[in-house]
Amino acid sequence: MNGIQIFLAFQFCFLTSVNGCCWTDDACYSCLRVYPDTSGPNLLVADLKRIYVMNLNDTKITMIVVMVKEQRNFPQIDYHRTRSLIYWADSTYATIHRTCYPCDSNERQIEDILPKSSKYRPHSVAVDSEHDHIYWSERNYKAVFRSELDGTNEVEIINSSAEIGYITLDVNNDWMYYMDNENGTINRCTLNGKNRTTIISDADMTMDTRILLDLVSKRIYWTAGDMIRSTSFDGSDLKEIKGPWSYMYSSYLVTSIAVHGDYLYSSTDWRESNNVYRLKENGTSHNDKARVQYIIRDMQIYHGSIMKDPCVEYTKLERSEKRSTSEDPISDDILEEGWYRVYSDNGDAMPTAPPGTTYCGTTNPFWLNGTMPEFAEGNMTVEVCMQTTLSVCEESVNIVIRNCDGYFVYYLRPTPANSSYCFGSGPEKCPDGMSSETGYDPGCSSNFPTDSVSVKVKAMLTEVETVPESNYDQTPSSIPIFKCEFEDHSNGTYGYDVYWLISGDVIKINKHLLFEDITDSIGLNATEWHGKYKMNMEVKCAIRMRNSKQSTPGPYLYSPIFKAGLYPDSYSFTVNEGESINITFTSSVPVGCNGSNCDFNFYIRQWAGASSCTNGIVNRDILIKAEFCGINLRNSTWMEKKTLQVYGYNDGLYNTNNRFADINLYTSSVSKSHAIWEDVYIEPIRVTVKDKDIVLINRLCQSYNDPHFRTFDGKHYDYMGVGEFVLYKNDIGPYIVHALFTSCGFGIPGASCLCGIAIRSKCSLFVLRTCEKISRREKHLLQQPVVSLTSCDKNDMTVIHTNDDYKIILPIATEIRFSIARRFISVISIKPSVVDINTAKGLCGVPSTTPDPSDDFTLRGNGQVTDEQIFADSWKITAGMIEEQLFVTEPDFLKTCNDSHAPIVPVDNNANIPNLGTFCACEQQHDRSLSPNGHCNLTQINEQCSESQSSSSAYVHYTRCPQSQRRRRAVDSSNKKILSDNDDFVDFHPLTYSNDVNDTHTEPPQTFRNGWTSERAYNICTHNISEALQNDMYKVYVDVPDEKFIEACVKDIEIAGDTTFLTDTIHTIATSVMTELVKTENLYTKKSSDGSQTLLEYFSIHYAKTTVVIMGFVNQVKRSIASGRK
């Protein structure tokens, strides 16, 4: 029996191969095996066009479905745990589909469950494997429906007034969780729609927020913009997870999440991202686990059975070009039966027509008598014919072909001797060491030069005729070109072919040239590529050498890639708030000249939403220290590096996460000589801004009557001097806060109270004063507080006040709060900024990076003491310190301030403080036309929101800015004067000092009076302060030294003999709490338990009510004491 007879007999035998292919007399009826999930975890992944099952241990990927239409929105996938069914909702085309996996029949087939013609518009789908139901959220009806697995018998489960986003099921406990888009909540109800309740409120949720239940750890996970958040099932124990996108990229969306064991799996929509990221549940140990073809839209841990897919597991037939044309005979009679994938430059499809005998590397080739399968057809059994000299199909056999969406695999068996399978079409490459005109047979030869030649691309200028342009002199002109440089080793006898490539595309070819004729060929002009390619492109040239002009060319000798354009030294940077980094740019291409037009600009663009403010500061991420939003390239200095100095914007908040900014560079209109730079594409530069304000959490300086002091670093002390004192001073600016103390009166000897505050910001000055005269023994208060504001620059300070509460924000984000009570100032609070660290000083002490009260008692002339009296005395402004007095009618510094800001004083211990200069905010809104102007009038690393805001009737006294160019600004322009009954102006009284201000012999009493005891005072103070701090929720964000406040309260009662100062203490506590809360970023979005308000709104209302209640109680205590009742 000959080889052909043996082969034909073989196909009629029943054979079970080791690969699971069961052959009959017809064909292989099954070449797939189903396995239990023993090698997991496995992951179902959906991208724009495909659904995969992915093994996360060995990252093998099996493609299950190739969708006919691309999903523009985010499909949700789910699967039936026992019925081998995978479902997905397609919100783009308003359908729900399913496919069978794993299965022997109908593999890869897509079945419509809710077709496009249905009345529904599904958004997400979830499968109840226990009761054989599917649930879907519906946009048209704003509802959730349930149906049988085939989509029949639909029932409305939830009807809502808002759109419902993604849903997920906890079938074991009869719960469904769903996202309410109107309220930004995750709600829960039973599977029949009963017992609805809100579990989570999150303003960052959208319709595309994913919801995931981890039934093992009993946590709910959801996506919130570029974050993953989680809580326990009751909504408590909130955690936020930072993935790799939190430091690599910007606020891109997390598109999908899954959880298995200690790991989270996720994906984002960053730059067409198709990566599956794996990270620990706490956000650490992240890595790229696998990759698919398009942007990932959903994923889910898969616990079902899997199929051993030959698209994943096969034997390679490498370098199979010889199977398409080679006349050297090969034979597949020794081929082992199994699945094969063909690797060939000529393609991997079988020819569908007879190729001819002695082709395909064999005497008798096998070709496909039919067509190649589509993906959805799965395993296709096909007939292949053996061509001989007698017939194009002398004999035929069946094989199996499987389309793997981009390549094919074949189930093959041995063939008769002198025959083989034919794959691909096209020529065979020349063997190593040989070459031809085409690089393929026929014509391969080794007759070509073998010299070692170095080839490189160089950018240079060449002179051209000047093109007339208005506003420019018509001097000699030049334009940039590329030149392919190499040396001739033949003394002019070699022939050369020269090739130019941009981004891998061949754009210019010149052949059969002698070296002396090569000038035009080695140059690449802009006219040969501009309009098809953009700068910041990859340019290469290549040559092929010949022994003579017409002889066989040698192999291609390529230059290294020449990156033509403007390139930063990195595309990813990190900067701390208030500090700077340098981004250095290098141009690899010279700048041309057309006459005298020899430079042009690159402009910076940062996309941003509508301008907004938080806590009086404009929201943004970075500033550029420059004269304009961009960089300039000049003909004479193009080779010099250009530097952008980028500052982390100080937003004055405790940020929940890092902030991000993308710097995009573009060219506006360019002249003819710079036309190659038109529409240049420079990859966005990501700047990650790390929060630095967080080191100042709970760091607050306070002075409250009678008076008590708390330094930035937490030292508490008492000091009862009278006069003008420096509370805070930062020579950068300069920024200064002075406080004015006088006798409290009330028959209290020795105690002093706050009656004035003066705030200097550069050349502007704000003053509020409630006293007319400073005295040690008596109080002399004004009938109405006087406020004066000399505003020499609107950016010097922001003044916000409502009734008797004031907040002033300095350009460095330092915040001063104070309040008026009983015609005194009850409390002054100063919240430092990162610029104050190690630079500010005064009665508030020196704020350190970490709390360190050891240096708080730093004297005015430097040096440190331990005695609070000596320390505080050194910061008193005496009569001889004329240049420092701020409460006089015309402070000395206003006389000398010129129209430009005084230079910033260098500070040795804070090297990151920027010198005075111009800062640019380069954001542009998406809905506005492109503008290169930017906003470059900032002189600090943040920007205040607006003009002063107010709603009070304080008398406003105007002073004059020294220069006519400066303008005056009122705290409340609607209240420029206060009128009495006879419409006379209230007189402005200058501050005076009593002769007793330097009397040091008056001491406050040291014993309790009026029936008070130490125990009673302690109980009253503890009760009231505990009432003020009754809500424990704030303690997550604020650390209040309540024992110190109780201690101060007891001292006040001992001195005053009553609770006069208790209201000041309560107000100080409330100010302390609210100062911290308004700087906590996530409180602006995090909702209260009922979802009706943000936590910041909740706390604000709570403390307003608490203060009113406590004040009423204090007044009741005072009345009781006055009437002799306990």
TORDO-655954 format. One record per residue (C-alpha): x negated, z, y; residue in three letters. Coordinates in pm, whole numbers, plus 50000, padded with zeros to 5 digits. Each point is the difference from the previous one (the first is absolute). Layout:
BEGIN
XZYALA;...
***
This chain:
BEGIN
500005000050000MET;498464989950337ASN;499915020950319GLY;503164984950144ILE;501975006349681GLN;498835036049985ILE;501005004950365PHE;503484985249946LEU;500615021049692ALA;498915031050189PHE;502834997350253GLN;502685002449730PHE;498755033449875CYS;501545032450124PHE;497275019250177LEU;499955032150195THR;496925000050218SER;498125029950126VAL;501314991450347ASN;503625004549903GLY;500884962949994CYS;502444993449718CYS;499994963349893TRP;502734981949806THR;500464963549917ASP;501314995450354ASP;497705019850223ALA;498785034050107CYS;503215019350069TYR;498365031050149SER;496555004350146CYS;500655033150175LEU;499975035349870ARG;501915029450150VAL;498085032650025TYR;501105035050099PRO;498625013650325ASP;496865016549861THR;497364986150236SER;501725008650330GLY;500725008150261PRO;501614966350062ASN;501344989050333LEU;502744975350089LEU;498934981550314VAL;501964975250210ALA;498334977950258ASP;501574972150207LEU;500524976949702LYS;499135017949679ARG;500625030849789ILE;497165013849790TYR;499365027849755VAL;496595015050063MET;497975023349781ASN;498365025050234LEU;497295010149756ASN;498484965749935ASP;501794981950293THR;501304972749769LYS;502874982050172ILE;502834982549819THR;502234977250205MET;503665004349908ILE;501904979450255VAL;499164972150243VAL;502844998550251MET;501274966550118VAL;500295011850362LYS;497655021950198GLU;501275034750093GLN;499495004850372ARG;501415035249996ASN;499145029149776PHE;501614996349654PRO;500565031349799GLN;499364999849626ILE;501265022749725ASP;500324997549624TYR;502205011749713HIS;498125025149787ARG;501444988749664THR;501374964650039ARG;496914979850105SER;501564989550330LEU;498284998450339ILE;502164997550316TYR;499134991650358TRP;502004997650321ALA;499174970850227ASP;501195009150349SER;498714966950138THR;502504979649800TYR;502525028349939ALA;499754999849622THR;499215022349705ILE;498144984949703HIS;498735011849666ARG;497694987949729THR;499285010249643CYS;496755018249934TYR;498715004449740PRO;501914975449783CYS;499474971149758ASP;502774977750128SER;500924992250361ASN;496575011750110GLU;499334993250369ARG;503584988850061GLN;501675011850323ILE;503665010149982GLU;502245003750307ASP;501885033150001ILE;501274997750358LEU;499654963350100PRO;499644988450357LYS;503604988449993SER;501275035749953SER;501545019750286LYS;497235026049986TYR;496715002550184ARG;497935023849788PRO;496945017250145HIS;498705020949709SER;500825006349637VAL;499645029149757ALA;500685000849625VAL;501815028049816ASP;498624996049647SER;502025029449870GLU;503434985850086HIS;499124962850012ASP;500804995450370HIS;498244984850298ILE;500395013050357TYR;499244980350311TRP;500085006650375SER;502014974250190GLU;499464988950359ARG;503284982050072ASN;502145029649896TYR;497505027650088LYS;500635014149656ALA;498605007049656VAL;501634982349703PHE;499785005049626ARG;500594974449728SER;499384992649634GLU;496564986949908LEU;501274964150030ASP;501405005950349GLY;503665002449901THR;502525027750077ASN;498455009650331GLU;501185032750160VAL;499295013250349GLU;498225033749970ILE;499015007250364ILE;501514986550318ASN;497945007050313SER;500094993150372SER;496314991049989ALA;497924975549800GLU;498665014749680ILE;496414992449909GLY;498285006149669TYR;501515020449720ILE;498595017549695THR;501575019749716LEU;499415033149824ASP;502294992549707VAL;499155031649807ASN;501335021750282ASN;502784976050107ASP;498514993850347TRP;499594969150214MET;497705000350305TYR;500494974550277TYR;498644992550347MET;502375001550301ASP;498584975750255ASN;502065012350298GLU;498865036149979ASN;496594994649841GLY;500825022749707THR;499755001649623ILE;503325011749863ASN;501075010849654ARG;503294997649812CYS;501234999749642THR;500064967149811LEU;503714997050081ASN;499355004650373GLY;501095036550036LYS;498285030250159ASN;498054980850261ARG;497325019250185THR;496994992250220THR;496685009749843ILE;497414985150240ILE;500014988450362SER;497204977250117ASP;500144978550313ALA;497324977149857ASP;502274987249723MET;501244964150004THR;502174978449775MET;496844991649806ASP;499065036349932THR;499335004749630ARG;501325030849823ILE;498335012949684LEU;500865029549778LEU;497285017649805ASP;502085017749737LEU;496945017949860VAL;498785016850319SER;503565000250142LYS;499094983250327ARG;501514972450212ILE;497584974350140TYR;500844975150272TRP;498194975350223THR;500015005350376ALA;498224971750178GLY;496365002349896ASP;500455034249839MET;501255014149671ILE;501875032850028ARG;501435023249737SER;502035031649967THR;501455020349718SER;503484990049885PHE;501605023750254ASP;498094984550292GLY;497495028350044SER;496194999749975ASP;499374968350200LEU;496724982249928LYS;498504968950152GLU;497654977649809ILE;497344978250157LYS;499024970049795GLY;497144975450051PRO;502004982050266TRP;499895031550218SER;496364994550086TYR;499434963249920MET;502954984650167TYR;502705006450256SER;503605010249996SER;500884975149731TYR;502905006849768LEU;499665016149662VAL;502104975649799THR;500275017749666SER;499125032049818ILE;499915012849642ALA;498775032449847VAL;498505008149661HIS;498335032949917GLY;497725010850283ASP;499854965450155TYR;502014980350252LEU;500014962149995TYR;500844981150316SER;499684967750195SER;500184989450366THR;500784968550193ASP;496574999950166TRP;498694964450041ARG;501914985449708GLU;498855029349787SER;500444995249627ASN;498165031249885ASN;501345028849796VAL;498375031850132TYR;499605031149790ARG;499495033850165LEU;500385036549918LYS;503275015950108GLU;498125017250284ASN;498774966250127GLY;496405002449873THR;498034979649744SER;501604967150092HIS;498954966549859ASN;501294964749948ASP;501395000449649LYS;501214964249956ALA;501024968950188ARG;502764974449973VAL;500574966950176GLN;502215008050300TYR;501065029650216ILE;501325027649776ILE;503615008750075ARG;500865026449740ASP;498585018149700MET;501175024749739GLN;498405018249709ILE;501114982849680TYR;500535020349682HIS;501474972249786GLY;498434979149726SER;497544972650087ILE;499114966249855MET;496524988849911LYS;499904969950228ASP;497644971049914PRO;499754993450376CYS;497965032050006VAL;498275000249663GLU;498404967249888TYR;496734983949898THR;498194979550261LYS;499104963349951LEU;497404997850274GLU;498284969450148ARG;502654977649850SER;499314970150226GLU;498614982249693LYS;503505001449851ARG;501204975350262SER;497434971550002THR;496885007249800SER;499094974649734GLU;497835025249817ASP;502095008049691PRO;501315035549953ILE;502455013149742SER;502505028549990ASP;500015002849622ASP;498105032650040ILE;502385013750266LEU;501555033549908GLU;503775002350028GLU;501175018850310GLY;500794999550369TRP;497544981750229TYR;499584994650370ARG;498144969050114VAL;497455002350285TYR;499134965950140SER;499324984950339ASP;502224971449886ASN;503075021949947GLY;501545017749704ASP;503084978549929ALA;500134977849691MET;500244962550072PRO;503514986749942THR;498814965049913ALA;497514987749741PRO;496515004250148PRO;498314974949767GLY;497905005249694THR;496495013650042THR;501135017650320TYR;500625037350058CYS;496695007649831GLY;501174989249657THR;500734970249779THR;503735007149960ASN;501495019350298PRO;503275019849992PHE;502304993950299TRP;503395014250102LEU;502994978949906ASN;502315015650254GLY;499755020350325THR;498295032450095MET;502395030250014PRO;501295017750309GLU;499495037550036PHE;503595009249918ALA;499834980949673GLU;497705026249851GLY;498344989449675ASN;500664963049947MET;499404984149662THR;498804964450056VAL;498814970249800GLU;496424988550037VAL;498834966649862CYS;496664990149859MET;498854966150126GLN;497944978849761THR;498884963849993THR;503144992749799LEU;502675016850217SER;500485020250318VAL;501895025449789CYS;498834995549647GLU;500755036449926GLU;501755027650197SER;500115037849983VAL;501705027950196ASN;498205024250229ILE;501285025750251VAL;499374998050375ILE;500765028550241ARG;500094995150379ASN;498305029750169CYS;500904989950357ASP;496724984450104GLY;498464992749663TYR;501014993049642PHE;499165016349670VAL;500244982249665TYR;500605012349647TYR;497674977249802LEU;498974995349638ARG;497044981749852PRO;500184961950006THR;498664974849746PRO;496324991150015ALA;498974976750282ASN;503035009050212SER;500655024750281SER;502555009850264TYR;499784981650330CYS;500325019550331PHE;499804989350363GLY;499294966450151SER;497004988250190GLY;496274995449966PRO;497405023049853GLU;497425016650222LYS;496414989049974CYS;497905023749789PRO;497665024550168ASP;496964982550142GLY;501814966950041MET;502054984750280SER;502004969250098SER;501854986650304GLU;503125019049895THR;498335028449812GLY;501794988549685TYR;499464975449720ASP;499344971349992PRO;496744994650186GLY;498375034049951CYS;496244998350060SER;497065022650066SER;498334974750234ASN;500285018750331PHE;497735022050217PRO;499565035849888THR;498325013250316ASP;501015034850113SER;501624995350340VAL;501565026650223SER;503204989450179VAL;501635019550283LYS;502594995950276VAL;499095007050360LYS;502215000750311ALA;498474985350313MET;500854983750333LEU;499774963050070THR;500284983250339GLU;503094979250071VAL;501574982450292GLU;501825023750236THR;503794998449991VAL;501445005550349PRO;501705033950040GLU;501475014350317SER;498265030050158ASN;496704993649817TYR;496824982450109ASP;499204968249808GLN;496565010549884THR;498524989449660PRO;502165010849705SER;499505010049640SER;502175006849697ILE;499295018349673PRO;499444980549678ILE;498905009049647PHE;496824986149852LYS;498994997749634CYS;496295008149984GLU;497634991949711PHE;496524985249954GLU;499084966049853ASP;497325003449729HIS;499644962749932SER;498404986350315ASN;503174980150064GLY;500574983849659THR;502845022149871TYR;503604990950055GLY;502495026950099TYR;503735006649977ASP;501255025550256VAL;503255019349959TYR;501785023150247TRP;502485026249881LEU;502305023650193ILE;501845027149809SER;499054982449679GLY;501474966450106ASP;497714969550023VAL;500604985250345ILE;497084976050045LYS;497794979749762ILE;497094976550070ASN;498124983749709LYS;496914979149929HIS;498095010150311LEU;496295001150061LEU;498745030650186PHE;499194979450310GLU;503644988450020ASP;501585033649942ILE;500455013350357THR;503744994250034ASP;500765011549647SER;498385034250031ILE;502115008450306GLY;503635011349989LEU;501874995550329ASN;503185018150104ALA;501914967050004THR;499474997949624GLU;501755032849920TRP;501755015150302HIS;503775000249961GLY;499775003349623LYS;497955031949983TYR;499605030450223LYS;496915018950102MET;498955030149795ASN;499754975749716MET;497484994849722GLU;497774969550042VAL;497654985949739LYS;497984968549959CYS;498544985249684ALA;497584972349916ILE;499304978949693ARG;496574984049974MET;499174966049845ARG;496614985349911ASN;501104970250207SER;503054991050204LYS;501894984949703GLN;498735020549706SER;501825028249820THR;500725029950224PRO;498935034749891GLY;502235031149993PRO;501515014850312TYR;497705023050199LEU;502255022350211TYR;499195019850310SER;501035036550018PRO;503395005150159ILE;499774999450379PHE;502665021850157LYS;500834981650319ALA;501685021550262GLY;500145034650150LEU;499685028349749TYR;500185038250030PRO;497495021449815ASP;502915013949795SER;503744996249970TYR;500695036849946SER;499115029250226PHE;500935036550033THR;500035019650324VAL;501065035150094ASN;502405006350286GLU;498115002850325GLY;496864984449853GLU;498744964349987SER;498534974449765ILE;498284967350082ASN;501134967249844ILE;497204974750025THR;500744962849997PHE;497564971949925THR;500594963550077SER;498314975549762SER;500894969850216VAL;498674993550352PRO;502304996750299VAL;500144965550153GLY;500124989650361CYS;502074974050174ASN;498364998350336GLY;499885035650130SER;502735012249767ASN;497785019649764CYS;501975030449881ASP;503365010349862PHE;501835031349886ASN;501305013949676PHE;503055021750066TYR;501125030649807ILE;503515002049867ARG;501575030449838GLN;503574995449886TRP;502185029550089ALA;503655009150019GLY;501795009650318ALA;498135025050214SER;500935036049923SER;498935035250082CYS;499685032849812THR;499545033250178ASN;499184982650327GLY;497264977549856ILE;500304962549941VAL;499844991949630ASN;497074978349900ARG;496985001049771ASP;496864986950171ILE;498604990750339LEU;497264975050081ILE;497415009950256LYS;499584967450187ALA;500874981750316GLU;502514977849821PHE;501594997349656CYS;497354978649841GLY;496404988649985ILE;498224971750178ASN;497664974149847LEU;497564981450222ARG;497794970049941ASN;496865018650104SER;500605031549791THR;502134988249707TRP;497435012249747MET;500125035750133GLU;502265024549822LYS;503185009950180LYS;501355035349969THR;503495014150032LEU;500135037350058GLN;503195012549836VAL;501355035050061TYR;502385019149782GLY;503015006050219TYR;500755036750052ASN;503775002349946ASP;500125037850031GLY;501815003949666LEU;499245014749662TYR;500324967449814ASN;501564999749657THR;497724971749889ASN;497174979250131ASN;500994974250259ARG;499004963649982PHE;499404971550239ALA;499254963749926ASP;497814982050252ILE;500694962850008ASN;497844976450204LEU;501304966950128TYR;499194973950260THR;502394990550273SER;499834965650160SER;496474986449961VAL;498254972050180SER;498784967849840LYS;496485013249948SER;501355029449797HIS;502724981649811ALA;498565009049659ILE;501035036250062TRP;503644990950050GLU;502295018849755ASP;497025017949846VAL;501015024249725TYR;498035032449988ILE;501075024049729GLU;501695030750151PRO;497755030250042ILE;501535032149872ARG;499275032050194VAL;501085032549837THR;500555028150250VAL;499535034849860LYS;501825028850158ASP;497775024950178LYS;502745020250171ASP;500635017649670ILE;496885021550054VAL;501865014950297LEU;503115010449810ILE;501185034450115ASN;497284999950268ARG;501685010450322LEU;498935019050309CYS;502715021950155GLN;500295024150289SER;503235019750031TYR;501015030350201ASN;498785027350061ASP;497624981749923PRO;498764993949646HIS;497604972549898PHE;499504980049684ARG;497024976449984THR;499834965849836PHE;498185014949702ASP;502365029649955GLY;498405029150187LYS;502595022950163HIS;499215021650303TYR;501635015750308ASP;498814996950358TYR;501905011450310MET;498024986350288GLY;501714983650299VAL;499054968450187GLY;499094964549900GLU;498344994749660PHE;498754970649796VAL;502064998149685LEU;498624966749883TYR;497314976650121LYS;498674967649849ASN;497384982550210ASP;500994966949849ILE;502384986650258GLY;499845027550125PRO;503115017449864TYR;500635035650121ILE;502805025649971VAL;500025030350231HIS;502435029149973ALA;501105023350277LEU;500665037049924PHE;501625026250222THR;501685034049966SER;503084999849774CYS;501775024650229GLY;502865017849821PHE;498195032750073GLY;497424991349739ILE;496555009850129PRO;497024979849882GLY;501884972449817ALA;499624964250121SER;502254969949951CYS;499604962550021LEU;501274985250324CYS;498234966850029GLY;498394971349813ILE;497824972050135ALA;499044970049789ILE;497334975850109ARG;499634966649823SER;497164979850151LYS;501104995450363CYS;503645010249953SER;501365035250035LEU;503185017349889PHE;500785034950136VAL;502945022949928LEU;500125033850173ARG;502665027450004THR;498125025950209CYS;499295000650371GLU;497315026649994LYS;497655013349733ILE;499965037949978SER;498825026549757ARG;502935023950065ARG;502904979750137GLU;501744968049918LYS;500624974250270HIS;502024971949849LEU;501374968850158LEU;503744994850010GLN;499454967449821GLN;496964987149807PRO;498004973850184VAL;498644970149816VAL;497514975650146SER;498654969349831LEU;497214978950143THR;500044969849773SER;497064977450064CYS;500454980049680ASP;503184998149796LYS;497925002649682ASN;498445033250099ASP;502805021149856MET;503544998849869THR;502325027050130VAL;503165007249804ILE;502305028950084HIS;503535010849931THR;501395028450206ASN;497235026149994ASP;497964986449710ASP;497024977550073TYR;497724978849788LYS;497004981750144ILE;497944976149790ILE;496464990850105LEU;498454966049928PRO;497935015249718ILE;503245012149832ALA;499455036450091THR;503445015050056GLU;500975028250236ILE;503375017449974ARG;501365027550223PHE;503345015450094SER;501465019250293ILE;501935032249936ALA;500945027950244ARG;498184980050271ARG;496755003849809PHE;498364976449757ILE;500765015949666SER;497444980949790VAL;497334973450030ILE;499064981949679SER;497164974849973ILE;499784978049692LYS;496494985149979PRO;499204964549894SER;497084987749794VAL;498194992650326VAL;499985037250076ASP;498125009849685ILE;496775017650102ASN;500464988550363THR;502865020350149ALA;499405035350125LYS;501585027250217GLY;502285029249916LEU;501294978849710CYS;496595000749835GLY;498114971249839VAL;501934980649731PRO;497774993849700SER;500484974049727THR;501065028349773THR;501365032650146PRO;497025020950109ASP;500875027450252PRO;496415012450013SER;499214977950301ASP;503345004150179ASP;498665025150251PHE;497664974550156THR;499215008250362LEU;500384975950286ARG;496244996850023GLY;499724996349620ASN;498845028049779GLY;502375021249793GLN;501215035950028VAL;502245022649796THR;501645018450289ASP;503284983250096GLU;499925014550353GLN;496554985650077ILE;501004966949842PHE;503274996650194ALA;498465011150329ASP;497484971649975SER;502824974450012TRP;501585013650315LYS;500024977050305ILE;498745020750290THR;500404994550372ALA;496554984250021GLY;500744973449737MET;501624976450248ILE;499224968649801GLU;501845013549692GLU;503135014450161GLN;503144980949899LEU;502785020850161PHE;498874994450359VAL;501874976350230THR;497444972249957GLU;497605005149708PRO;496434990450072ASP;499764973949723PHE;502854979750156LEU;497954996250313LYS;497094984449815THR;501804979349732CYS;499334963650074ASN;502264971749896ASP;498244995249668SER;499955027649746HIS;497115023950010ALA;497544992949721PRO;500445018549677ILE;497575028449951VAL;497944994349684PRO;500575027049739VAL;497185004749753ASP;502015017049726ASN;502614972749960ASN;498274966849954ALA;503194981549909ASN;501615004050341ILE;500094965550162PRO;498374994350333ASN;502314988450271LEU;500964963949955GLY;502904976949945THR;502035002149683PHE;502254972249882CYS;503185002749799ALA;500354965949839CYS;503325002949817GLU;502484971650016GLN;503535000849873GLN;501044975449732HIS;502944987550203ASP;497944991250307ARG;497914969750077SER;496265002449948LEU;498195013550304SER;496255006250032PRO;500345024650286ASN;500405033549826GLY;500235032950184HIS;496575010050130CYS;500515026250269ASN;499605031049784LEU;497225024450071THR;500645023949709GLN;500474996949626ILE;503735005050017ASN;502834990250232GLU;502835021050135GLN;503494986649973CYS;501514998750341SER;500345013950347GLU;500835036850039SER;503415010649876GLN;501925029750129SER;503375016650038SER;499505030050225SER;500415009850362SER;496585014550073ALA;498764994750354TYR;497474971849994VAL;497195001950255HIS;498124967850056TYR;496314998350067THR;498084969050099ARG;497544981349782CYS;496704996850184PRO;500014962049982GLN;502724978050140SER;499974979449683GLN;501185029549795ARG;503665009149980ARG;501935032550001ARG;502285007649711ARG;502805025749986ALA;500885020149696VAL;503624991450074ASP;500554972250249SER;503685008850023SER;499165034750132ASN;497504995350277LYS;501395029450194LYS;502165030649947ILE;502625006250262LEU;501495033550105SER;503575003750127ASP;498974988650347ASN;498014970349861ASP;496705014550115ASP;496914992649791PHE;498625028249791VAL;496725010450155ASP;496814994749803PHE;497915031750002HIS;496274997149933PRO;498535024649751LEU;498515031850143THR;498195029849847TYR;500685037150058SER;497155023250079ASN;500545018549672ASP;499144971049770VAL;496565013749932ASN;501235035449934ASP;498935009249649THR;501325036049995HIS;503584992649905THR;500515004149625GLU;503234995549806PRO;501475030749828PRO;498885006649646GLN;503015019849880THR;503544989649913PHE;502715007550254ARG;503794998450037ASN;500665012949651GLY;497824974549827TRP;497745009349712THR;497414980049817SER;502264997949693GLU;503064988950195ARG;498034974050193ALA;498574986649676TYR;503444997749840ASN;501554982250299ILE;497104975850025CYS;499944993149627THR;503754994249988HIS;500074975850292ASN;496924980849899ILE;501254997649641SER;503314986450132GLU;498114974250202ALA;498094989549689LEU;502915003049758GLN;499854964349869ASN;497214997849744ASP;500064961749995MET;497764997650304TYR;497295020749828LYS;499044969249800VAL;498824985150329TYR;499145029350230VAL;497985031649951ASP;501275025450253VAL;497945032250041PRO;503165021350005ASP;498135032949955GLU;497994992550314LYS;503204992950192PHE;501545032549875ILE;496875018850105GLU;500164984550349ALA;503725007650025CYS;499425036949924VAL;497295001650268LYS;502404984150253ASP;502685026149930ILE;497395027550035GLU;498944986550341ILE;503394989950140ALA;502125027249846GLY;502574973649901ASP;500334965549839THR;499364980350320THR;497294979249840PHE;501654995449660LEU;501684968250121THR;496584986250093ASP;498695008249654THR;502984982949831ILE;499594969950227HIS;496294998949916THR;500784999849628ILE;502564972250040ALA;497524980050208THR;497315005749741SER;502254987449721VAL;501384969950185MET;496584989650130THR;498844996549641GLU;503204984249869LEU;500084971850257VAL;496484990449894LYS;500984997549630THR;500644963249943GLU;502215000849692ASN;502535023450167LEU;501084970550217TYR;501304981949692THR;500555026349731LYS;503675009549981LYS;501685033949970SER;501705008549673SER;503354985650112ASP;498364968450133GLY;501655003450342SER;496855004350207GLN;496254999649983THR;498195032449928LEU;498584999750353LEU;503534998150144GLU;501085027549765TYR;497155023250101PHE;500504992850371SER;503675009149985ILE;499265030749788HIS;497435014250241TYR;502154992850303ALA;502835020049843LYS;497665027449878THR;498545005050348THR;503455003450153VAL;501085025549737VAL;496795020450032ILE;500185000250379MET;503545013549978GLY;498885027349762PHE;497085009550225VAL;502305002950300ASN;502315022049795GLN;497065022949913VAL;499035002050367LYS;503555009250101ARG;500105026649731SER;496795015450128ILE;501214999050359ALA;503175019049907SER;498085025649794GLY;501354988049662ARG;497784994749701LYS;
***
